[in-house]
């Protein structure tokens, strides 16, 4: 932190311990929007772009239960990892929504509508 200040690099020392408190502080100090756009997200394993895929194109890659439960999938263009908006995604969007003070969480539709 002190090295950054000496080099006149914008820096902020975070002394909070919880992830929620850290995110709140980063939002306030750096005016970060704290939103997730899955279509602009990169692969957490290799940092390459993700492309949106239909469930039908992943029939041989995922269990049927997952394919029937979700309608939005993303596949890494490099390592082939497959992601969907399950419990982890919902948990992240809920936490970010609470930090922003949203009345309702705005997130991508993750589960298929019952018909």
N, CA, C and O atoms as a GROMACS GRO file, in nm:
protein
  460
    1UNK      N    1   0.082  -0.119   0.000
    1UNK     CA    2   0.000   0.000   0.000
    1UNK      C    3   0.087   0.126   0.000
    1UNK      O    4   0.063   0.218  -0.077
    2UNK      N    5   0.187   0.128   0.086
    2UNK     CA    6   0.275   0.245   0.095
    2UNK      C    7   0.355   0.264  -0.033
    2UNK      O    8   0.378   0.377  -0.075
    3UNK      N    9   0.398   0.154  -0.096
    3UNK     CA   10   0.470   0.163  -0.224
    3UNK      C   11   0.382   0.227  -0.330
    3UNK      O   12   0.428   0.310  -0.408
    4UNK      N   13   0.256   0.188  -0.332
    4UNK     CA   14   0.162   0.245  -0.430
    4UNK      C   15   0.147   0.395  -0.407
    4UNK      O   16   0.145   0.473  -0.503
    5UNK      N   17   0.136   0.435  -0.282
    5UNK     CA   18   0.122   0.578  -0.252
    5UNK      C   19   0.246   0.656  -0.293
    5UNK      O   20   0.236   0.766  -0.347
    6UNK      N   21   0.363   0.598  -0.268
    6UNK     CA   22   0.488   0.665  -0.307
    6UNK      C   23   0.497   0.683  -0.457
    6UNK      O   24   0.551   0.783  -0.505
    7UNK      N   25   0.444   0.587  -0.532
    7UNK     CA   26   0.447   0.595  -0.678
    7UNK      C   27   0.325   0.670  -0.734
    7UNK      O   28   0.305   0.676  -0.855
    8UNK      N   29   0.246   0.725  -0.643
    8UNK     CA   30   0.125   0.800  -0.678
    8UNK      C   31   0.023   0.717  -0.757
    8UNK      O   32  -0.045   0.767  -0.846
    9UNK      N   33   0.016   0.590  -0.723
    9UNK     CA   34  -0.083   0.500  -0.780
    9UNK      C   35  -0.205   0.505  -0.688
    9UNK      O   36  -0.191   0.497  -0.566
   10UNK      N   37  -0.323   0.517  -0.747
   10UNK     CA   38  -0.444   0.519  -0.665
   10UNK      C   39  -0.458   0.385  -0.595
   10UNK      O   40  -0.465   0.280  -0.659
   11UNK      N   41  -0.462   0.390  -0.463
   11UNK     CA   42  -0.471   0.267  -0.384
   11UNK      C   43  -0.556   0.294  -0.261
   11UNK      O   44  -0.575   0.409  -0.220
   12UNK      N   45  -0.606   0.188  -0.204
   12UNK     CA   46  -0.686   0.199  -0.083
   12UNK      C   47  -0.657   0.077   0.004
   12UNK      O   48  -0.665  -0.036  -0.043
   13UNK      N   49  -0.623   0.100   0.127
   13UNK     CA   50  -0.595  -0.009   0.221
   13UNK      C   51  -0.727  -0.059   0.280
   13UNK      O   52  -0.801   0.017   0.342
   14UNK      N   53  -0.753  -0.186   0.261
   14UNK     CA   54  -0.876  -0.246   0.314
   14UNK      C   55  -0.842  -0.318   0.443
   14UNK      O   56  -0.756  -0.406   0.447
   15UNK      N   57  -0.911  -0.281   0.548
   15UNK     CA   58  -0.887  -0.343   0.678
   15UNK      C   59  -1.006  -0.425   0.726
   15UNK      O   60  -1.005  -0.475   0.839
   16UNK      N   61  -1.105  -0.438   0.644
   16UNK     CA   62  -1.223  -0.520   0.678
   16UNK      C   63  -1.188  -0.667   0.660
   16UNK      O   64  -1.093  -0.702   0.590
   17UNK      N   65  -1.266  -0.754   0.725
   17UNK     CA   66  -1.237  -0.896   0.712
   17UNK      C   67  -1.346  -0.973   0.637
   17UNK      O   68  -1.316  -1.074   0.572
   18UNK      N   69  -1.470  -0.929   0.645
   18UNK     CA   70  -1.576  -1.004   0.577
   18UNK      C   71  -1.586  -0.961   0.431
   18UNK      O   72  -1.564  -0.844   0.398
   19UNK      N   73  -1.619  -1.055   0.344
   19UNK     CA   74  -1.631  -1.024   0.202
   19UNK      C   75  -1.735  -0.917   0.175
   19UNK      O   76  -1.716  -0.831   0.089
   20UNK      N   77  -1.846  -0.922   0.248
   20UNK     CA   78  -1.952  -0.823   0.229
   20UNK      C   79  -1.902  -0.684   0.265
   20UNK      O   80  -1.925  -0.588   0.191
   21UNK      N   81  -1.832  -0.672   0.378
   21UNK     CA   82  -1.778  -0.542   0.420
   21UNK      C   83  -1.672  -0.492   0.321
   21UNK      O   84  -1.665  -0.372   0.293
   22UNK      N   85  -1.591  -0.582   0.270
   22UNK     CA   86  -1.489  -0.544   0.172
   22UNK      C   87  -1.556  -0.491   0.045
   22UNK      O   88  -1.515  -0.388  -0.008
   23UNK      N   89  -1.658  -0.561  -0.003
   23UNK     CA   90  -1.728  -0.516  -0.123
   23UNK      C   91  -1.797  -0.382  -0.101
   23UNK      O   92  -1.795  -0.296  -0.190
   24UNK      N   93  -1.857  -0.363   0.016
   24UNK     CA   94  -1.920  -0.235   0.047
   24UNK      C   95  -1.818  -0.122   0.042
   24UNK      O   96  -1.844  -0.016  -0.016
   25UNK      N   97  -1.703  -0.145   0.101
   25UNK     CA   98  -1.598  -0.044   0.104
   25UNK      C   99  -1.545  -0.014  -0.037
   25UNK      O  100  -1.526   0.102  -0.072
   26UNK      N  101  -1.522  -0.118  -0.115
   26UNK     CA  102  -1.475  -0.097  -0.253
   26UNK      C  103  -1.577  -0.019  -0.335
   26UNK      O  104  -1.541   0.067  -0.415
   27UNK      N  105  -1.703  -0.049  -0.313
   27UNK     CA  106  -1.810   0.022  -0.384
   27UNK      C  107  -1.807   0.171  -0.351
   27UNK      O  108  -1.817   0.255  -0.440
   28UNK      N  109  -1.793   0.202  -0.223
   28UNK     CA  110  -1.791   0.341  -0.179
   28UNK      C  111  -1.667   0.415  -0.227
   28UNK      O  112  -1.676   0.526  -0.279
   29UNK      N  113  -1.551   0.355  -0.209
   29UNK     CA  114  -1.425   0.422  -0.240
   29UNK      C  115  -1.402   0.438  -0.390
   29UNK      O  116  -1.360   0.544  -0.436
   30UNK      N  117  -1.430   0.333  -0.467
   30UNK     CA  118  -1.400   0.335  -0.610
   30UNK      C  119  -1.524   0.348  -0.700
   30UNK      O  120  -1.513   0.341  -0.822
   31UNK      N  121  -1.640   0.367  -0.639
   31UNK     CA  122  -1.765   0.384  -0.713
   31UNK      C  123  -1.789   0.268  -0.811
   31UNK      O  124  -1.816   0.290  -0.929
   32UNK      N  125  -1.777   0.146  -0.760
   32UNK     CA  126  -1.796   0.025  -0.839
   32UNK      C  127  -1.944  -0.012  -0.836
   32UNK      O  128  -2.007  -0.006  -0.730
   33UNK      N  129  -1.999  -0.052  -0.949
   33UNK     CA  130  -2.143  -0.079  -0.957
   33UNK      C  131  -2.185  -0.212  -0.894
   33UNK      O  132  -2.302  -0.226  -0.857
   34UNK      N  133  -2.097  -0.305  -0.880
   34UNK     CA  134  -2.125  -0.436  -0.820
   34UNK      C  135  -2.241  -0.508  -0.890
   34UNK      O  136  -2.341  -0.544  -0.828
   35UNK      N  137  -2.224  -0.527  -1.018
   35UNK     CA  138  -2.321  -0.604  -1.096
   35UNK      C  139  -2.249  -0.717  -1.168
   35UNK      O  140  -2.128  -0.712  -1.189
   36UNK      N  141  -2.324  -0.818  -1.204
   36UNK     CA  142  -2.268  -0.931  -1.278
   36UNK      C  143  -2.338  -0.939  -1.412
   36UNK      O  144  -2.460  -0.951  -1.418
   37UNK      N  145  -2.261  -0.934  -1.517
   37UNK     CA  146  -2.315  -0.956  -1.651
   37UNK      C  147  -2.250  -1.083  -1.704
   37UNK      O  148  -2.136  -1.079  -1.751
   38UNK      N  149  -2.321  -1.195  -1.697
   38UNK     CA  150  -2.262  -1.323  -1.739
   38UNK      C  151  -2.210  -1.322  -1.883
   38UNK      O  152  -2.118  -1.397  -1.917
   39UNK      N  153  -2.269  -1.238  -1.966
   39UNK     CA  154  -2.225  -1.236  -2.106
   39UNK      C  155  -2.092  -1.164  -2.124
   39UNK      O  156  -2.033  -1.169  -2.232
   40UNK      N  157  -2.045  -1.097  -2.019
   40UNK     CA  158  -1.915  -1.030  -2.025
   40UNK      C  159  -1.816  -1.092  -1.926
   40UNK      O  160  -1.704  -1.045  -1.910
   41UNK      N  161  -1.860  -1.199  -1.860
   41UNK     CA  162  -1.777  -1.266  -1.760
   41UNK      C  163  -1.677  -1.358  -1.830
   41UNK      O  164  -1.704  -1.412  -1.937
   42UNK      N  165  -1.562  -1.376  -1.766
   42UNK     CA  166  -1.459  -1.463  -1.821
   42UNK      C  167  -1.449  -1.590  -1.737
   42UNK      O  168  -1.497  -1.594  -1.624
   43UNK      N  169  -1.388  -1.690  -1.793
   43UNK     CA  170  -1.373  -1.818  -1.725
   43UNK      C  171  -1.286  -1.801  -1.599
   43UNK      O  172  -1.176  -1.748  -1.608
   44UNK      N  173  -1.335  -1.845  -1.483
   44UNK     CA  174  -1.254  -1.833  -1.362
   44UNK      C  175  -1.131  -1.925  -1.361
   44UNK      O  176  -1.038  -1.903  -1.284
   45UNK      N  177  -1.131  -2.026  -1.447
   45UNK     CA  178  -1.017  -2.119  -1.452
   45UNK      C  179  -0.903  -2.067  -1.539
   45UNK      O  180  -0.787  -2.077  -1.501
   46UNK      N  181  -0.937  -2.011  -1.657
   46UNK     CA  182  -0.830  -1.973  -1.751
   46UNK      C  183  -0.842  -1.829  -1.803
   46UNK      O  184  -0.759  -1.786  -1.883
   47UNK      N  185  -0.943  -1.756  -1.759
   47UNK     CA  186  -0.962  -1.615  -1.794
   47UNK      C  187  -0.993  -1.589  -1.941
   47UNK      O  188  -0.972  -1.478  -1.990
   48UNK      N  189  -1.043  -1.688  -2.011
   48UNK     CA  190  -1.083  -1.668  -2.151
   48UNK      C  191  -1.232  -1.638  -2.158
   48UNK      O  192  -1.306  -1.664  -2.063
   49UNK      N  193  -1.278  -1.582  -2.270
   49UNK     CA  194  -1.420  -1.548  -2.284
   49UNK      C  195  -1.511  -1.671  -2.277
   49UNK      O  196  -1.471  -1.782  -2.311
   50UNK      N  197  -1.633  -1.647  -2.232
   50UNK     CA  198  -1.737  -1.749  -2.229
   50UNK      C  199  -1.836  -1.720  -2.341
   50UNK      O  200  -1.861  -1.604  -2.374
   51UNK      N  201  -1.893  -1.826  -2.399
   51UNK     CA  202  -1.998  -1.807  -2.500
   51UNK      C  203  -2.126  -1.873  -2.451
   51UNK      O  204  -2.124  -1.978  -2.387
   52UNK      N  205  -2.237  -1.808  -2.482
   52UNK     CA  206  -2.368  -1.856  -2.440
   52UNK      C  207  -2.407  -1.977  -2.525
   52UNK      O  208  -2.388  -1.976  -2.647
   53UNK      N  209  -2.461  -2.080  -2.460
   53UNK     CA  210  -2.502  -2.202  -2.530
   53UNK      C  211  -2.644  -2.242  -2.488
   53UNK      O  212  -2.686  -2.214  -2.375
   54UNK      N  213  -2.714  -2.306  -2.579
   54UNK     CA  214  -2.846  -2.362  -2.549
   54UNK      C  215  -2.828  -2.498  -2.484
   54UNK      O  216  -2.731  -2.567  -2.511
   55UNK      N  217  -2.923  -2.537  -2.398
   55UNK     CA  218  -2.914  -2.669  -2.335
   55UNK      C  219  -2.903  -2.783  -2.436
   55UNK      O  220  -2.833  -2.881  -2.412
   56UNK      N  221  -2.972  -2.770  -2.549
   56UNK     CA  222  -2.971  -2.878  -2.649
   56UNK      C  223  -2.833  -2.905  -2.706
   56UNK      O  224  -2.804  -3.016  -2.751
   57UNK      N  225  -2.746  -2.804  -2.704
   57UNK     CA  226  -2.611  -2.823  -2.757
   57UNK      C  227  -2.518  -2.889  -2.656
   57UNK      O  228  -2.403  -2.921  -2.688
   58UNK      N  229  -2.567  -2.910  -2.533
   58UNK     CA  230  -2.483  -2.966  -2.426
   58UNK      C  231  -2.534  -3.100  -2.375
   58UNK      O  232  -2.496  -3.145  -2.267
   59UNK      N  233  -2.619  -3.165  -2.454
   59UNK     CA  234  -2.682  -3.291  -2.411
   59UNK      C  235  -2.579  -3.396  -2.368
   59UNK      O  236  -2.603  -3.469  -2.272
   60UNK      N  237  -2.468  -3.405  -2.437
   60UNK     CA  238  -2.366  -3.506  -2.404
   60UNK      C  239  -2.265  -3.458  -2.300
   60UNK      O  240  -2.173  -3.531  -2.264
   61UNK      N  241  -2.282  -3.335  -2.252
   61UNK     CA  242  -2.182  -3.277  -2.162
   61UNK      C  243  -2.229  -3.261  -2.018
   61UNK      O  244  -2.146  -3.250  -1.927
   62UNK      N  245  -2.360  -3.259  -1.995
   62UNK     CA  246  -2.413  -3.234  -1.861
   62UNK      C  247  -2.523  -3.334  -1.827
   62UNK      O  248  -2.587  -3.389  -1.916
   63UNK      N  249  -2.544  -3.359  -1.697
   63UNK     CA  250  -2.654  -3.447  -1.656
   63UNK      C  251  -2.789  -3.389  -1.699
   63UNK      O  252  -2.807  -3.267  -1.703
   64UNK      N  253  -2.881  -3.476  -1.729
   64UNK     CA  254  -3.014  -3.436  -1.776
   64UNK      C  255  -3.084  -3.344  -1.675
   64UNK      O  256  -3.153  -3.250  -1.714
   65UNK      N  257  -3.065  -3.371  -1.546
   65UNK     CA  258  -3.129  -3.289  -1.442
   65UNK      C  259  -3.086  -3.142  -1.453
   65UNK      O  260  -3.169  -3.052  -1.440
   66UNK      N  261  -2.958  -3.120  -1.476
   66UNK     CA  262  -2.908  -2.982  -1.491
   66UNK      C  263  -2.965  -2.919  -1.617
   66UNK      O  264  -3.009  -2.804  -1.614
   67UNK      N  265  -2.965  -2.993  -1.726
   67UNK     CA  266  -3.016  -2.940  -1.853
   67UNK      C  267  -3.164  -2.904  -1.843
   67UNK      O  268  -3.210  -2.809  -1.907
   68UNK      N  269  -3.240  -2.980  -1.764
   68UNK     CA  270  -3.383  -2.953  -1.748
   68UNK      C  271  -3.409  -2.840  -1.649
   68UNK      O  272  -3.513  -2.775  -1.655
   69UNK      N  273  -3.316  -2.817  -1.558
   69UNK     CA  274  -3.336  -2.718  -1.453
   69UNK      C  275  -3.298  -2.576  -1.494
   69UNK      O  276  -3.349  -2.479  -1.437
   70UNK      N  277  -3.209  -2.563  -1.590
   70UNK     CA  278  -3.158  -2.431  -1.628
   70UNK      C  279  -3.165  -2.413  -1.779
   70UNK      O  280  -3.155  -2.510  -1.855
   71UNK      N  281  -3.182  -2.289  -1.821
   71UNK     CA  282  -3.191  -2.266  -1.965
   71UNK      C  283  -3.082  -2.176  -2.020
   71UNK      O  284  -3.078  -2.149  -2.140
   72UNK      N  285  -2.993  -2.129  -1.933
   72UNK     CA  286  -2.882  -2.045  -1.978
   72UNK      C  287  -2.751  -2.111  -1.934
   72UNK      O  288  -2.730  -2.138  -1.816
   73UNK      N  289  -2.665  -2.136  -2.031
   73UNK     CA  290  -2.534  -2.198  -2.005
   73UNK      C  291  -2.426  -2.117  -2.075
   73UNK      O  292  -2.451  -2.053  -2.177
   74UNK      N  293  -2.306  -2.120  -2.019
   74UNK     CA  294  -2.191  -2.055  -2.080
   74UNK      C  295  -2.076  -2.155  -2.085
   74UNK      O  296  -2.052  -2.229  -1.989
   75UNK      N  297  -2.006  -2.158  -2.198
   75UNK     CA  298  -1.894  -2.250  -2.217
   75UNK      C  299  -1.769  -2.168  -2.245
   75UNK      O  300  -1.772  -2.073  -2.323
   76UNK      N  301  -1.659  -2.206  -2.180
   76UNK     CA  302  -1.531  -2.138  -2.202
   76UNK      C  303  -1.479  -2.169  -2.341
   76UNK      O  304  -1.480  -2.284  -2.386
   77UNK      N  305  -1.434  -2.065  -2.410
   77UNK     CA  306  -1.381  -2.081  -2.545
   77UNK      C  307  -1.245  -2.148  -2.546
   77UNK      O  308  -1.198  -2.190  -2.652
   78UNK      N  309  -1.181  -2.158  -2.432
   78UNK     CA  310  -1.048  -2.218  -2.426
   78UNK      C  311  -1.049  -2.357  -2.360
   78UNK      O  312  -1.014  -2.456  -2.423
   79UNK      N  313  -1.090  -2.363  -2.235
   79UNK     CA  314  -1.080  -2.490  -2.161
   79UNK      C  315  -1.206  -2.574  -2.168
   79UNK      O  316  -1.204  -2.691  -2.128
   80UNK      N  317  -1.317  -2.518  -2.219
   80UNK     CA  318  -1.440  -2.595  -2.234
   80UNK      C  319  -1.523  -2.610  -2.107
   80UNK      O  320  -1.624  -2.680  -2.109
   81UNK      N  321  -1.483  -2.545  -1.998
   81UNK     CA  322  -1.562  -2.553  -1.875
   81UNK      C  323  -1.701  -2.497  -1.901
   81UNK      O  324  -1.718  -2.401  -1.976
   82UNK      N  325  -1.801  -2.559  -1.837
   82UNK     CA  326  -1.940  -2.520  -1.857
   82UNK      C  327  -1.994  -2.461  -1.727
   82UNK      O  328  -1.973  -2.515  -1.619
   83UNK      N  329  -2.064  -2.349  -1.741
   83UNK     CA  330  -2.120  -2.279  -1.625
   83UNK      C  331  -2.268  -2.253  -1.647
   83UNK      O  332  -2.312  -2.235  -1.761
   84UNK      N  333  -2.345  -2.251  -1.538
   84UNK     CA  334  -2.486  -2.217  -1.544
   84UNK      C  335  -2.519  -2.137  -1.419
   84UNK      O  336  -2.441  -2.133  -1.325
   85UNK      N  337  -2.635  -2.074  -1.420
   85UNK     CA  338  -2.673  -1.984  -1.311
   85UNK      C  339  -2.750  -2.058  -1.204
   85UNK      O  340  -2.872  -2.047  -1.193
   86UNK      N  341  -2.676  -2.133  -1.126
   86UNK     CA  342  -2.736  -2.213  -1.019
   86UNK      C  343  -2.733  -2.141  -0.886
   86UNK      O  344  -2.743  -2.018  -0.880
   87UNK      N  345  -2.720  -2.217  -0.778
   87UNK     CA  346  -2.726  -2.163  -0.643
   87UNK      C  347  -2.616  -2.061  -0.616
   87UNK      O  348  -2.640  -1.958  -0.552
   88UNK      N  349  -2.495  -2.088  -0.665
   88UNK     CA  350  -2.383  -1.996  -0.641
   88UNK      C  351  -2.410  -1.861  -0.706
   88UNK      O  352  -2.387  -1.757  -0.644
   89UNK      N  353  -2.459  -1.861  -0.830
   89UNK     CA  354  -2.491  -1.737  -0.900
   89UNK      C  355  -2.600  -1.660  -0.826
   89UNK      O  356  -2.590  -1.539  -0.807
   90UNK      N  357  -2.704  -1.731  -0.784
   90UNK     CA  358  -2.814  -1.666  -0.712
   90UNK      C  359  -2.765  -1.606  -0.580
   90UNK      O  360  -2.805  -1.496  -0.544
   91UNK      N  361  -2.680  -1.678  -0.511
   91UNK     CA  362  -2.624  -1.629  -0.385
   91UNK      C  363  -2.542  -1.502  -0.408
   91UNK      O  364  -2.554  -1.405  -0.332
   92UNK      N  365  -2.459  -1.502  -0.512
   92UNK     CA  366  -2.378  -1.383  -0.542
   92UNK      C  367  -2.466  -1.263  -0.576
   92UNK      O  368  -2.442  -1.154  -0.526
   93UNK      N  369  -2.566  -1.283  -0.661
   93UNK     CA  370  -2.652  -1.171  -0.700
   93UNK      C  371  -2.733  -1.119  -0.582
   93UNK      O  372  -2.759  -0.999  -0.572
   94UNK      N  373  -2.773  -1.208  -0.492
   94UNK     CA  374  -2.847  -1.166  -0.372
   94UNK      C  375  -2.760  -1.080  -0.283
   94UNK      O  376  -2.803  -0.975  -0.235
   95UNK      N  377  -2.637  -1.123  -0.259
   95UNK     CA  378  -2.544  -1.047  -0.175
   95UNK      C  379  -2.516  -0.910  -0.236
   95UNK      O  380  -2.520  -0.809  -0.166
   96UNK      N  381  -2.487  -0.906  -0.366
   96UNK     CA  382  -2.459  -0.778  -0.433
   96UNK      C  383  -2.580  -0.687  -0.430
   96UNK      O  384  -2.567  -0.566  -0.414
   97UNK      N  385  -2.698  -0.743  -0.446
   97UNK     CA  386  -2.821  -0.666  -0.441
   97UNK      C  387  -2.841  -0.604  -0.303
   97UNK      O  388  -2.880  -0.488  -0.291
   98UNK      N  389  -2.813  -0.681  -0.199
   98UNK     CA  390  -2.824  -0.630  -0.062
   98UNK      C  391  -2.724  -0.518  -0.037
   98UNK      O  392  -2.758  -0.417   0.025
   99UNK      N  393  -2.602  -0.533  -0.085
   99UNK     CA  394  -2.500  -0.430  -0.068
   99UNK      C  395  -2.542  -0.301  -0.139
   99UNK      O  396  -2.523  -0.192  -0.086
  100UNK      N  397  -2.600  -0.315  -0.258
  100UNK     CA  398  -2.644  -0.197  -0.334
  100UNK      C  399  -2.769  -0.136  -0.274
  100UNK      O  400  -2.802  -0.021  -0.303
  101UNK      N  401  -2.840  -0.212  -0.191
  101UNK     CA  402  -2.963  -0.163  -0.131
  101UNK      C  403  -3.084  -0.177  -0.221
  101UNK      O  404  -3.183  -0.106  -0.205
  102UNK      N  405  -3.075  -0.268  -0.318
  102UNK     CA  406  -3.187  -0.291  -0.409
  102UNK      C  407  -3.306  -0.348  -0.332
  102UNK      O  408  -3.289  -0.426  -0.238
  103UNK      N  409  -3.424  -0.307  -0.371
  103UNK     CA  410  -3.546  -0.363  -0.311
  103UNK      C  411  -3.569  -0.505  -0.360
  103UNK      O  412  -3.609  -0.593  -0.283
  104UNK      N  413  -3.543  -0.526  -0.489
  104UNK     CA  414  -3.556  -0.660  -0.547
  104UNK      C  415  -3.431  -0.691  -0.625
  104UNK      O  416  -3.372  -0.602  -0.687
  105UNK      N  417  -3.391  -0.815  -0.623
  105UNK     CA  418  -3.272  -0.857  -0.695
  105UNK      C  419  -3.304  -0.871  -0.843
  105UNK      O  420  -3.402  -0.936  -0.881
  106UNK      N  421  -3.221  -0.809  -0.927
  106UNK     CA  422  -3.236  -0.822  -1.071
  106UNK      C  423  -3.130  -0.919  -1.119
  106UNK      O  424  -3.011  -0.887  -1.117
  107UNK      N  425  -3.172  -1.034  -1.162
  107UNK     CA  426  -3.075  -1.131  -1.211
  107UNK      C  427  -3.131  -1.200  -1.333
  107UNK      O  428  -3.251  -1.192  -1.362
  108UNK      N  429  -3.046  -1.266  -1.403
  108UNK     CA  430  -3.088  -1.343  -1.519
  108UNK      C  431  -3.181  -1.455  -1.475
  108UNK      O  432  -3.168  -1.508  -1.365
  109UNK      N  433  -3.275  -1.490  -1.562
  109UNK     CA  434  -3.363  -1.604  -1.533
  109UNK      C  435  -3.276  -1.728  -1.532
  109UNK      O  436  -3.212  -1.760  -1.632
  110UNK      N  437  -3.275  -1.798  -1.421
  110UNK     CA  438  -3.187  -1.915  -1.413
  110UNK      C  439  -3.262  -2.046  -1.429
  110UNK      O  440  -3.210  -2.139  -1.491
  111UNK      N  441  -3.381  -2.056  -1.377
  111UNK     CA  442  -3.455  -2.182  -1.388
  111UNK      C  443  -3.560  -2.170  -1.496
  111UNK      O  444  -3.615  -2.062  -1.521
  112UNK      N  445  -3.587  -2.281  -1.558
  112UNK     CA  446  -3.691  -2.282  -1.661
  112UNK      C  447  -3.827  -2.261  -1.596
  112UNK      O  448  -3.853  -2.309  -1.485
  113UNK      N  449  -3.911  -2.189  -1.664
  113UNK     CA  450  -4.046  -2.164  -1.612
  113UNK      C  451  -4.127  -2.293  -1.616
  113UNK      O  452  -4.117  -2.372  -1.710
  114UNK      N  453  -4.207  -2.312  -1.512
  114UNK     CA  454  -4.296  -2.430  -1.510
  114UNK      C  455  -4.407  -2.408  -1.612
  114UNK      O  456  -4.466  -2.300  -1.617
  115UNK      N  457  -4.434  -2.509  -1.692
  115UNK     CA  458  -4.542  -2.494  -1.790
  115UNK      C  459  -4.640  -2.607  -1.782
  115UNK      O  460  -4.737  -2.610  -1.857
   0.00000   0.00000   0.00000
